[in-house]
Amino acid sequence: MTELIRNSGTNWTIVRFTAPNDIPKTVKLRVGFYGSDKIGFPVTRGDIAAFTAAQVDDRTYIGRAPAISN
């Protein structure tokens, strides 16, 4: 699926996360890349939604696949 998105010819951002949970949204969000940044595992579903929605207007991660956690 990732290759289809990367080769689509559109501006894209893939938001990666590993352990979504149902606790309330937090204000502390770690964003980075596996292997080079300190990224944890759990992340609230509210934080996933907020970060993903913010990418519509934010060009920081165009053509990249950041990982998020709390």
LUMLUMDREN-2810 file (N, C-alpha, C; in Angstrom, 1 decimal):
<atoms>
<atom><aa>M</aa><ch>A</ch><at>N</at><xx>0.8</xx><yy>-1.2</yy><zz>0.0</zz></atom>
<atom><aa>M</aa><ch>A</ch><at>CA</at><xx>0.0</xx><yy>0.0</yy><zz>0.0</zz></atom>
<atom><aa>M</aa><ch>A</ch><at>C</at><xx>0.9</xx><yy>1.3</yy><zz>0.0</zz></atom>
<atom><aa>T</aa><ch>A</ch><at>N</at><xx>2.0</xx><yy>1.2</yy><zz>0.7</zz></atom>
<atom><aa>T</aa><ch>A</ch><at>CA</at><xx>2.8</xx><yy>2.4</yy><zz>0.8</zz></atom>
<atom><aa>T</aa><ch>A</ch><at>C</at><xx>3.4</xx><yy>2.8</yy><zz>-0.6</zz></atom>
<atom><aa>E</aa><ch>A</ch><at>N</at><xx>3.8</xx><yy>1.8</yy><zz>-1.3</zz></atom>
<atom><aa>E</aa><ch>A</ch><at>CA</at><xx>4.4</xx><yy>2.0</yy><zz>-2.7</zz></atom>
<atom><aa>E</aa><ch>A</ch><at>C</at><xx>3.3</xx><yy>2.7</yy><zz>-3.6</zz></atom>
<atom><aa>L</aa><ch>A</ch><at>N</at><xx>2.1</xx><yy>2.2</yy><zz>-3.5</zz></atom>
<atom><aa>L</aa><ch>A</ch><at>CA</at><xx>1.0</xx><yy>2.8</yy><zz>-4.3</zz></atom>
<atom><aa>L</aa><ch>A</ch><at>C</at><xx>0.9</xx><yy>4.3</yy><zz>-4.0</zz></atom>
<atom><aa>I</aa><ch>A</ch><at>N</at><xx>0.9</xx><yy>4.6</yy><zz>-2.7</zz></atom>
<atom><aa>I</aa><ch>A</ch><at>CA</at><xx>0.8</xx><yy>6.0</yy><zz>-2.3</zz></atom>
<atom><aa>I</aa><ch>A</ch><at>C</at><xx>2.0</xx><yy>6.8</yy><zz>-2.8</zz></atom>
<atom><aa>R</aa><ch>A</ch><at>N</at><xx>3.2</xx><yy>6.3</yy><zz>-2.5</zz></atom>
<atom><aa>R</aa><ch>A</ch><at>CA</at><xx>4.4</xx><yy>7.0</yy><zz>-2.9</zz></atom>
<atom><aa>R</aa><ch>A</ch><at>C</at><xx>4.5</xx><yy>7.2</yy><zz>-4.4</zz></atom>
<atom><aa>N</aa><ch>A</ch><at>N</at><xx>4.0</xx><yy>6.3</yy><zz>-5.2</zz></atom>
<atom><aa>N</aa><ch>A</ch><at>CA</at><xx>4.1</xx><yy>6.4</yy><zz>-6.7</zz></atom>
<atom><aa>N</aa><ch>A</ch><at>C</at><xx>2.9</xx><yy>7.0</yy><zz>-7.3</zz></atom>
<atom><aa>S</aa><ch>A</ch><at>N</at><xx>2.0</xx><yy>7.6</yy><zz>-6.5</zz></atom>
<atom><aa>S</aa><ch>A</ch><at>CA</at><xx>0.7</xx><yy>8.1</yy><zz>-7.0</zz></atom>
<atom><aa>S</aa><ch>A</ch><at>C</at><xx>0.8</xx><yy>9.4</yy><zz>-7.7</zz></atom>
<atom><aa>G</aa><ch>A</ch><at>N</at><xx>1.9</xx><yy>10.2</yy><zz>-7.6</zz></atom>
<atom><aa>G</aa><ch>A</ch><at>CA</at><xx>2.0</xx><yy>11.4</yy><zz>-8.3</zz></atom>
<atom><aa>G</aa><ch>A</ch><at>C</at><xx>1.3</xx><yy>12.6</yy><zz>-7.6</zz></atom>
<atom><aa>T</aa><ch>A</ch><at>N</at><xx>0.9</xx><yy>12.3</yy><zz>-6.3</zz></atom>
<atom><aa>T</aa><ch>A</ch><at>CA</at><xx>0.2</xx><yy>13.4</yy><zz>-5.6</zz></atom>
<atom><aa>T</aa><ch>A</ch><at>C</at><xx>1.1</xx><yy>13.7</yy><zz>-4.4</zz></atom>
<atom><aa>N</aa><ch>A</ch><at>N</at><xx>0.7</xx><yy>14.8</yy><zz>-3.7</zz></atom>
<atom><aa>N</aa><ch>A</ch><at>CA</at><xx>1.4</xx><yy>15.2</yy><zz>-2.4</zz></atom>
<atom><aa>N</aa><ch>A</ch><at>C</at><xx>0.8</xx><yy>14.3</yy><zz>-1.4</zz></atom>
<atom><aa>W</aa><ch>A</ch><at>N</at><xx>1.7</xx><yy>13.6</yy><zz>-0.6</zz></atom>
<atom><aa>W</aa><ch>A</ch><at>CA</at><xx>1.2</xx><yy>12.7</yy><zz>0.4</zz></atom>
<atom><aa>W</aa><ch>A</ch><at>C</at><xx>2.0</xx><yy>12.8</yy><zz>1.6</zz></atom>
<atom><aa>T</aa><ch>A</ch><at>N</at><xx>1.4</xx><yy>12.3</yy><zz>2.7</zz></atom>
<atom><aa>T</aa><ch>A</ch><at>CA</at><xx>2.0</xx><yy>12.1</yy><zz>4.0</zz></atom>
<atom><aa>T</aa><ch>A</ch><at>C</at><xx>1.4</xx><yy>10.9</yy><zz>4.6</zz></atom>
<atom><aa>I</aa><ch>A</ch><at>N</at><xx>2.2</xx><yy>10.0</yy><zz>5.0</zz></atom>
<atom><aa>I</aa><ch>A</ch><at>CA</at><xx>1.8</xx><yy>8.7</yy><zz>5.7</zz></atom>
<atom><aa>I</aa><ch>A</ch><at>C</at><xx>2.0</xx><yy>8.9</yy><zz>7.2</zz></atom>
<atom><aa>V</aa><ch>A</ch><at>N</at><xx>1.0</xx><yy>8.9</yy><zz>8.0</zz></atom>
<atom><aa>V</aa><ch>A</ch><at>CA</at><xx>1.2</xx><yy>9.0</yy><zz>9.4</zz></atom>
<atom><aa>V</aa><ch>A</ch><at>C</at><xx>1.2</xx><yy>7.6</yy><zz>10.0</zz></atom>
<atom><aa>R</aa><ch>A</ch><at>N</at><xx>2.4</xx><yy>7.3</yy><zz>10.7</zz></atom>
<atom><aa>R</aa><ch>A</ch><at>CA</at><xx>2.6</xx><yy>5.9</yy><zz>11.2</zz></atom>
<atom><aa>R</aa><ch>A</ch><at>C</at><xx>2.4</xx><yy>5.9</yy><zz>12.7</zz></atom>
<atom><aa>F</aa><ch>A</ch><at>N</at><xx>1.8</xx><yy>4.9</yy><zz>13.3</zz></atom>
<atom><aa>F</aa><ch>A</ch><at>CA</at><xx>1.7</xx><yy>4.7</yy><zz>14.7</zz></atom>
<atom><aa>F</aa><ch>A</ch><at>C</at><xx>1.5</xx><yy>3.2</yy><zz>15.0</zz></atom>
<atom><aa>T</aa><ch>A</ch><at>N</at><xx>1.8</xx><yy>2.8</yy><zz>16.2</zz></atom>
<atom><aa>T</aa><ch>A</ch><at>CA</at><xx>1.8</xx><yy>1.4</yy><zz>16.5</zz></atom>
<atom><aa>T</aa><ch>A</ch><at>C</at><xx>0.9</xx><yy>0.9</yy><zz>17.5</zz></atom>
<atom><aa>A</aa><ch>A</ch><at>N</at><xx>0.5</xx><yy>1.7</yy><zz>18.5</zz></atom>
<atom><aa>A</aa><ch>A</ch><at>CA</at><xx>-0.3</xx><yy>1.2</yy><zz>19.6</zz></atom>
<atom><aa>A</aa><ch>A</ch><at>C</at><xx>-1.4</xx><yy>2.3</yy><zz>20.0</zz></atom>
<atom><aa>P</aa><ch>A</ch><at>N</at><xx>-2.4</xx><yy>2.4</yy><zz>19.1</zz></atom>
<atom><aa>P</aa><ch>A</ch><at>CA</at><xx>-3.5</xx><yy>3.4</yy><zz>19.5</zz></atom>
<atom><aa>P</aa><ch>A</ch><at>C</at><xx>-4.2</xx><yy>3.0</yy><zz>20.7</zz></atom>
<atom><aa>N</aa><ch>A</ch><at>N</at><xx>-4.6</xx><yy>4.0</yy><zz>21.5</zz></atom>
<atom><aa>N</aa><ch>A</ch><at>CA</at><xx>-5.4</xx><yy>3.6</yy><zz>22.7</zz></atom>
<atom><aa>N</aa><ch>A</ch><at>C</at><xx>-6.6</xx><yy>4.6</yy><zz>22.9</zz></atom>
<atom><aa>D</aa><ch>A</ch><at>N</at><xx>-7.4</xx><yy>4.3</yy><zz>23.8</zz></atom>
<atom><aa>D</aa><ch>A</ch><at>CA</at><xx>-8.7</xx><yy>5.1</yy><zz>24.0</zz></atom>
<atom><aa>D</aa><ch>A</ch><at>C</at><xx>-8.7</xx><yy>6.1</yy><zz>25.1</zz></atom>
<atom><aa>I</aa><ch>A</ch><at>N</at><xx>-7.5</xx><yy>6.4</yy><zz>25.7</zz></atom>
<atom><aa>I</aa><ch>A</ch><at>CA</at><xx>-7.5</xx><yy>7.4</yy><zz>26.7</zz></atom>
<atom><aa>I</aa><ch>A</ch><at>C</at><xx>-7.7</xx><yy>8.8</yy><zz>26.1</zz></atom>
<atom><aa>P</aa><ch>A</ch><at>N</at><xx>-8.1</xx><yy>9.8</yy><zz>26.9</zz></atom>
<atom><aa>P</aa><ch>A</ch><at>CA</at><xx>-8.3</xx><yy>11.1</yy><zz>26.3</zz></atom>
<atom><aa>P</aa><ch>A</ch><at>C</at><xx>-7.1</xx><yy>11.7</yy><zz>25.6</zz></atom>
<atom><aa>K</aa><ch>A</ch><at>N</at><xx>-7.4</xx><yy>12.5</yy><zz>24.6</zz></atom>
<atom><aa>K</aa><ch>A</ch><at>CA</at><xx>-6.3</xx><yy>13.2</yy><zz>23.9</zz></atom>
<atom><aa>K</aa><ch>A</ch><at>C</at><xx>-5.4</xx><yy>14.0</yy><zz>24.8</zz></atom>
<atom><aa>T</aa><ch>A</ch><at>N</at><xx>-4.1</xx><yy>14.0</yy><zz>24.5</zz></atom>
<atom><aa>T</aa><ch>A</ch><at>CA</at><xx>-3.1</xx><yy>14.7</yy><zz>25.3</zz></atom>
<atom><aa>T</aa><ch>A</ch><at>C</at><xx>-2.6</xx><yy>15.9</yy><zz>24.6</zz></atom>
<atom><aa>V</aa><ch>A</ch><at>N</at><xx>-1.7</xx><yy>16.6</yy><zz>25.2</zz></atom>
<atom><aa>V</aa><ch>A</ch><at>CA</at><xx>-1.1</xx><yy>17.7</yy><zz>24.5</zz></atom>
<atom><aa>V</aa><ch>A</ch><at>C</at><xx>0.4</xx><yy>17.4</yy><zz>24.2</zz></atom>
<atom><aa>K</aa><ch>A</ch><at>N</at><xx>0.8</xx><yy>16.2</yy><zz>24.7</zz></atom>
<atom><aa>K</aa><ch>A</ch><at>CA</at><xx>2.2</xx><yy>15.8</yy><zz>24.4</zz></atom>
<atom><aa>K</aa><ch>A</ch><at>C</at><xx>2.2</xx><yy>14.8</yy><zz>23.3</zz></atom>
<atom><aa>L</aa><ch>A</ch><at>N</at><xx>2.8</xx><yy>15.2</yy><zz>22.2</zz></atom>
<atom><aa>L</aa><ch>A</ch><at>CA</at><xx>2.9</xx><yy>14.3</yy><zz>21.0</zz></atom>
<atom><aa>L</aa><ch>A</ch><at>C</at><xx>4.3</xx><yy>14.3</yy><zz>20.5</zz></atom>
<atom><aa>R</aa><ch>A</ch><at>N</at><xx>4.9</xx><yy>13.1</yy><zz>20.4</zz></atom>
<atom><aa>R</aa><ch>A</ch><at>CA</at><xx>6.2</xx><yy>12.9</yy><zz>19.8</zz></atom>
<atom><aa>R</aa><ch>A</ch><at>C</at><xx>6.0</xx><yy>12.6</yy><zz>18.3</zz></atom>
<atom><aa>V</aa><ch>A</ch><at>N</at><xx>6.8</xx><yy>13.3</yy><zz>17.5</zz></atom>
<atom><aa>V</aa><ch>A</ch><at>CA</at><xx>6.7</xx><yy>13.1</yy><zz>16.0</zz></atom>
<atom><aa>V</aa><ch>A</ch><at>C</at><xx>8.1</xx><yy>13.0</yy><zz>15.6</zz></atom>
<atom><aa>G</aa><ch>A</ch><at>N</at><xx>8.4</xx><yy>12.0</yy><zz>14.7</zz></atom>
<atom><aa>G</aa><ch>A</ch><at>CA</at><xx>9.7</xx><yy>11.8</yy><zz>14.2</zz></atom>
<atom><aa>G</aa><ch>A</ch><at>C</at><xx>9.8</xx><yy>10.6</yy><zz>13.3</zz></atom>
<atom><aa>F</aa><ch>A</ch><at>N</at><xx>10.9</xx><yy>10.0</yy><zz>13.2</zz></atom>
<atom><aa>F</aa><ch>A</ch><at>CA</at><xx>11.2</xx><yy>8.9</yy><zz>12.3</zz></atom>
<atom><aa>F</aa><ch>A</ch><at>C</at><xx>11.8</xx><yy>7.7</yy><zz>13.1</zz></atom>
<atom><aa>Y</aa><ch>A</ch><at>N</at><xx>11.3</xx><yy>6.5</yy><zz>12.8</zz></atom>
<atom><aa>Y</aa><ch>A</ch><at>CA</at><xx>11.9</xx><yy>5.3</yy><zz>13.5</zz></atom>
<atom><aa>Y</aa><ch>A</ch><at>C</at><xx>13.4</xx><yy>5.2</yy><zz>13.1</zz></atom>
<atom><aa>G</aa><ch>A</ch><at>N</at><xx>14.2</xx><yy>4.9</yy><zz>14.0</zz></atom>
<atom><aa>G</aa><ch>A</ch><at>CA</at><xx>15.6</xx><yy>4.7</yy><zz>13.8</zz></atom>
<atom><aa>G</aa><ch>A</ch><at>C</at><xx>16.4</xx><yy>5.9</yy><zz>14.0</zz></atom>
<atom><aa>S</aa><ch>A</ch><at>N</at><xx>15.8</xx><yy>7.1</yy><zz>14.0</zz></atom>
<atom><aa>S</aa><ch>A</ch><at>CA</at><xx>16.6</xx><yy>8.3</yy><zz>14.2</zz></atom>
<atom><aa>S</aa><ch>A</ch><at>C</at><xx>16.0</xx><yy>9.2</yy><zz>15.3</zz></atom>
<atom><aa>D</aa><ch>A</ch><at>N</at><xx>14.8</xx><yy>9.0</yy><zz>15.7</zz></atom>
<atom><aa>D</aa><ch>A</ch><at>CA</at><xx>14.2</xx><yy>9.9</yy><zz>16.7</zz></atom>
<atom><aa>D</aa><ch>A</ch><at>C</at><xx>13.6</xx><yy>9.0</yy><zz>17.8</zz></atom>
<atom><aa>K</aa><ch>A</ch><at>N</at><xx>13.4</xx><yy>9.7</yy><zz>19.0</zz></atom>
<atom><aa>K</aa><ch>A</ch><at>CA</at><xx>12.8</xx><yy>8.9</yy><zz>20.1</zz></atom>
<atom><aa>K</aa><ch>A</ch><at>C</at><xx>11.3</xx><yy>8.9</yy><zz>20.0</zz></atom>
<atom><aa>I</aa><ch>A</ch><at>N</at><xx>10.8</xx><yy>7.8</yy><zz>19.5</zz></atom>
<atom><aa>I</aa><ch>A</ch><at>CA</at><xx>9.4</xx><yy>7.6</yy><zz>19.3</zz></atom>
<atom><aa>I</aa><ch>A</ch><at>C</at><xx>9.0</xx><yy>6.4</yy><zz>20.2</zz></atom>
<atom><aa>G</aa><ch>A</ch><at>N</at><xx>7.9</xx><yy>6.6</yy><zz>20.9</zz></atom>
<atom><aa>G</aa><ch>A</ch><at>CA</at><xx>7.4</xx><yy>5.5</yy><zz>21.7</zz></atom>
<atom><aa>G</aa><ch>A</ch><at>C</at><xx>6.3</xx><yy>4.7</yy><zz>20.9</zz></atom>
<atom><aa>F</aa><ch>A</ch><at>N</at><xx>5.5</xx><yy>4.0</yy><zz>21.7</zz></atom>
<atom><aa>F</aa><ch>A</ch><at>CA</at><xx>4.5</xx><yy>3.1</yy><zz>21.0</zz></atom>
<atom><aa>F</aa><ch>A</ch><at>C</at><xx>3.1</xx><yy>3.6</yy><zz>21.2</zz></atom>
<atom><aa>P</aa><ch>A</ch><at>N</at><xx>2.6</xx><yy>3.8</yy><zz>22.5</zz></atom>
<atom><aa>P</aa><ch>A</ch><at>CA</at><xx>1.2</xx><yy>4.2</yy><zz>22.6</zz></atom>
<atom><aa>P</aa><ch>A</ch><at>C</at><xx>0.9</xx><yy>5.6</yy><zz>22.2</zz></atom>
<atom><aa>V</aa><ch>A</ch><at>N</at><xx>-0.2</xx><yy>5.8</yy><zz>21.6</zz></atom>
<atom><aa>V</aa><ch>A</ch><at>CA</at><xx>-0.7</xx><yy>7.1</yy><zz>21.2</zz></atom>
<atom><aa>V</aa><ch>A</ch><at>C</at><xx>-2.2</xx><yy>7.1</yy><zz>21.2</zz></atom>
<atom><aa>T</aa><ch>A</ch><at>N</at><xx>-2.8</xx><yy>8.2</yy><zz>21.7</zz></atom>
<atom><aa>T</aa><ch>A</ch><at>CA</at><xx>-4.2</xx><yy>8.3</yy><zz>21.8</zz></atom>
<atom><aa>T</aa><ch>A</ch><at>C</at><xx>-4.9</xx><yy>8.5</yy><zz>20.4</zz></atom>
<atom><aa>R</aa><ch>A</ch><at>N</at><xx>-6.1</xx><yy>7.9</yy><zz>20.3</zz></atom>
<atom><aa>R</aa><ch>A</ch><at>CA</at><xx>-6.8</xx><yy>8.0</yy><zz>19.0</zz></atom>
<atom><aa>R</aa><ch>A</ch><at>C</at><xx>-7.1</xx><yy>9.5</yy><zz>18.7</zz></atom>
<atom><aa>G</aa><ch>A</ch><at>N</at><xx>-7.4</xx><yy>10.3</yy><zz>19.7</zz></atom>
<atom><aa>G</aa><ch>A</ch><at>CA</at><xx>-7.6</xx><yy>11.7</yy><zz>19.5</zz></atom>
<atom><aa>G</aa><ch>A</ch><at>C</at><xx>-6.4</xx><yy>12.4</yy><zz>19.0</zz></atom>
<atom><aa>D</aa><ch>A</ch><at>N</at><xx>-5.2</xx><yy>12.1</yy><zz>19.5</zz></atom>
<atom><aa>D</aa><ch>A</ch><at>CA</at><xx>-4.0</xx><yy>12.7</yy><zz>19.0</zz></atom>
<atom><aa>D</aa><ch>A</ch><at>C</at><xx>-3.7</xx><yy>12.2</yy><zz>17.5</zz></atom>
<atom><aa>I</aa><ch>A</ch><at>N</at><xx>-4.0</xx><yy>11.0</yy><zz>17.2</zz></atom>
<atom><aa>I</aa><ch>A</ch><at>CA</at><xx>-3.8</xx><yy>10.5</yy><zz>15.8</zz></atom>
<atom><aa>I</aa><ch>A</ch><at>C</at><xx>-4.7</xx><yy>11.3</yy><zz>14.9</zz></atom>
<atom><aa>A</aa><ch>A</ch><at>N</at><xx>-6.0</xx><yy>11.5</yy><zz>15.3</zz></atom>
<atom><aa>A</aa><ch>A</ch><at>CA</at><xx>-6.9</xx><yy>12.3</yy><zz>14.5</zz></atom>
<atom><aa>A</aa><ch>A</ch><at>C</at><xx>-6.5</xx><yy>13.7</yy><zz>14.3</zz></atom>
<atom><aa>A</aa><ch>A</ch><at>N</at><xx>-6.1</xx><yy>14.3</yy><zz>15.4</zz></atom>
<atom><aa>A</aa><ch>A</ch><at>CA</at><xx>-5.7</xx><yy>15.7</yy><zz>15.4</zz></atom>
<atom><aa>A</aa><ch>A</ch><at>C</at><xx>-4.5</xx><yy>15.9</yy><zz>14.5</zz></atom>
<atom><aa>F</aa><ch>A</ch><at>N</at><xx>-3.5</xx><yy>15.1</yy><zz>14.7</zz></atom>
<atom><aa>F</aa><ch>A</ch><at>CA</at><xx>-2.2</xx><yy>15.2</yy><zz>13.9</zz></atom>
<atom><aa>F</aa><ch>A</ch><at>C</at><xx>-2.5</xx><yy>15.0</yy><zz>12.4</zz></atom>
<atom><aa>T</aa><ch>A</ch><at>N</at><xx>-3.3</xx><yy>13.9</yy><zz>12.1</zz></atom>
<atom><aa>T</aa><ch>A</ch><at>CA</at><xx>-3.6</xx><yy>13.6</yy><zz>10.7</zz></atom>
<atom><aa>T</aa><ch>A</ch><at>C</at><xx>-4.4</xx><yy>14.8</yy><zz>10.0</zz></atom>
<atom><aa>A</aa><ch>A</ch><at>N</at><xx>-5.4</xx><yy>15.3</yy><zz>10.7</zz></atom>
<atom><aa>A</aa><ch>A</ch><at>CA</at><xx>-6.1</xx><yy>16.4</yy><zz>10.2</zz></atom>
<atom><aa>A</aa><ch>A</ch><at>C</at><xx>-5.3</xx><yy>17.6</yy><zz>9.9</zz></atom>
<atom><aa>A</aa><ch>A</ch><at>N</at><xx>-4.3</xx><yy>17.9</yy><zz>10.8</zz></atom>
<atom><aa>A</aa><ch>A</ch><at>CA</at><xx>-3.5</xx><yy>19.1</yy><zz>10.7</zz></atom>
<atom><aa>A</aa><ch>A</ch><at>C</at><xx>-2.6</xx><yy>19.0</yy><zz>9.5</zz></atom>
<atom><aa>Q</aa><ch>A</ch><at>N</at><xx>-2.3</xx><yy>17.8</yy><zz>9.0</zz></atom>
<atom><aa>Q</aa><ch>A</ch><at>CA</at><xx>-1.4</xx><yy>17.6</yy><zz>7.8</zz></atom>
<atom><aa>Q</aa><ch>A</ch><at>C</at><xx>-2.1</xx><yy>18.1</yy><zz>6.5</zz></atom>
<atom><aa>V</aa><ch>A</ch><at>N</at><xx>-3.4</xx><yy>18.4</yy><zz>6.5</zz></atom>
<atom><aa>V</aa><ch>A</ch><at>CA</at><xx>-4.0</xx><yy>19.0</yy><zz>5.4</zz></atom>
<atom><aa>V</aa><ch>A</ch><at>C</at><xx>-3.4</xx><yy>20.4</yy><zz>5.0</zz></atom>
<atom><aa>D</aa><ch>A</ch><at>N</at><xx>-3.1</xx><yy>21.1</yy><zz>6.1</zz></atom>
<atom><aa>D</aa><ch>A</ch><at>CA</at><xx>-2.6</xx><yy>22.5</yy><zz>5.9</zz></atom>
<atom><aa>D</aa><ch>A</ch><at>C</at><xx>-1.1</xx><yy>22.6</yy><zz>6.2</zz></atom>
<atom><aa>D</aa><ch>A</ch><at>N</at><xx>-0.4</xx><yy>21.6</yy><zz>6.7</zz></atom>
<atom><aa>D</aa><ch>A</ch><at>CA</at><xx>1.0</xx><yy>21.6</yy><zz>7.1</zz></atom>
<atom><aa>D</aa><ch>A</ch><at>C</at><xx>1.8</xx><yy>20.9</yy><zz>6.0</zz></atom>
<atom><aa>R</aa><ch>A</ch><at>N</at><xx>2.8</xx><yy>21.5</yy><zz>5.4</zz></atom>
<atom><aa>R</aa><ch>A</ch><at>CA</at><xx>3.6</xx><yy>20.9</yy><zz>4.4</zz></atom>
<atom><aa>R</aa><ch>A</ch><at>C</at><xx>4.9</xx><yy>20.3</yy><zz>4.9</zz></atom>
<atom><aa>T</aa><ch>A</ch><at>N</at><xx>5.1</xx><yy>20.3</yy><zz>6.3</zz></atom>
<atom><aa>T</aa><ch>A</ch><at>CA</at><xx>6.3</xx><yy>19.8</yy><zz>6.9</zz></atom>
<atom><aa>T</aa><ch>A</ch><at>C</at><xx>6.6</xx><yy>18.4</yy><zz>6.4</zz></atom>
<atom><aa>Y</aa><ch>A</ch><at>N</at><xx>5.7</xx><yy>17.5</yy><zz>6.4</zz></atom>
<atom><aa>Y</aa><ch>A</ch><at>CA</at><xx>5.9</xx><yy>16.1</yy><zz>6.1</zz></atom>
<atom><aa>Y</aa><ch>A</ch><at>C</at><xx>5.5</xx><yy>15.6</yy><zz>4.8</zz></atom>
<atom><aa>I</aa><ch>A</ch><at>N</at><xx>5.3</xx><yy>16.5</yy><zz>3.8</zz></atom>
<atom><aa>I</aa><ch>A</ch><at>CA</at><xx>4.9</xx><yy>16.1</yy><zz>2.5</zz></atom>
<atom><aa>I</aa><ch>A</ch><at>C</at><xx>6.0</xx><yy>15.2</yy><zz>1.9</zz></atom>
<atom><aa>G</aa><ch>A</ch><at>N</at><xx>5.5</xx><yy>14.0</yy><zz>1.4</zz></atom>
<atom><aa>G</aa><ch>A</ch><at>CA</at><xx>6.5</xx><yy>13.1</yy><zz>0.8</zz></atom>
<atom><aa>G</aa><ch>A</ch><at>C</at><xx>7.3</xx><yy>12.3</yy><zz>1.9</zz></atom>
<atom><aa>R</aa><ch>A</ch><at>N</at><xx>6.8</xx><yy>12.3</yy><zz>3.1</zz></atom>
<atom><aa>R</aa><ch>A</ch><at>CA</at><xx>7.5</xx><yy>11.6</yy><zz>4.2</zz></atom>
<atom><aa>R</aa><ch>A</ch><at>C</at><xx>6.5</xx><yy>10.8</yy><zz>5.0</zz></atom>
<atom><aa>A</aa><ch>A</ch><at>N</at><xx>7.0</xx><yy>10.0</yy><zz>5.9</zz></atom>
<atom><aa>A</aa><ch>A</ch><at>CA</at><xx>6.1</xx><yy>9.1</yy><zz>6.7</zz></atom>
<atom><aa>A</aa><ch>A</ch><at>C</at><xx>6.5</xx><yy>9.2</yy><zz>8.2</zz></atom>
<atom><aa>P</aa><ch>A</ch><at>N</at><xx>6.1</xx><yy>10.3</yy><zz>8.8</zz></atom>
<atom><aa>P</aa><ch>A</ch><at>CA</at><xx>6.5</xx><yy>10.4</yy><zz>10.3</zz></atom>
<atom><aa>P</aa><ch>A</ch><at>C</at><xx>5.7</xx><yy>9.4</yy><zz>11.1</zz></atom>
<atom><aa>A</aa><ch>A</ch><at>N</at><xx>6.3</xx><yy>9.1</yy><zz>12.2</zz></atom>
<atom><aa>A</aa><ch>A</ch><at>CA</at><xx>5.7</xx><yy>8.2</yy><zz>13.3</zz></atom>
<atom><aa>A</aa><ch>A</ch><at>C</at><xx>5.3</xx><yy>9.1</yy><zz>14.4</zz></atom>
<atom><aa>I</aa><ch>A</ch><at>N</at><xx>4.2</xx><yy>8.8</yy><zz>15.1</zz></atom>
<atom><aa>I</aa><ch>A</ch><at>CA</at><xx>3.7</xx><yy>9.6</yy><zz>16.2</zz></atom>
<atom><aa>I</aa><ch>A</ch><at>C</at><xx>3.5</xx><yy>8.7</yy><zz>17.4</zz></atom>
<atom><aa>S</aa><ch>A</ch><at>N</at><xx>3.7</xx><yy>9.3</yy><zz>18.6</zz></atom>
<atom><aa>S</aa><ch>A</ch><at>CA</at><xx>3.4</xx><yy>8.6</yy><zz>19.8</zz></atom>
<atom><aa>S</aa><ch>A</ch><at>C</at><xx>3.2</xx><yy>9.7</yy><zz>20.9</zz></atom>
<atom><aa>N</aa><ch>A</ch><at>N</at><xx>2.8</xx><yy>9.2</yy><zz>22.1</zz></atom>
<atom><aa>N</aa><ch>A</ch><at>CA</at><xx>2.6</xx><yy>10.2</yy><zz>23.2</zz></atom>
<atom><aa>N</aa><ch>A</ch><at>C</at><xx>3.8</xx><yy>10.1</yy><zz>24.2</zz></atom>
</atoms>
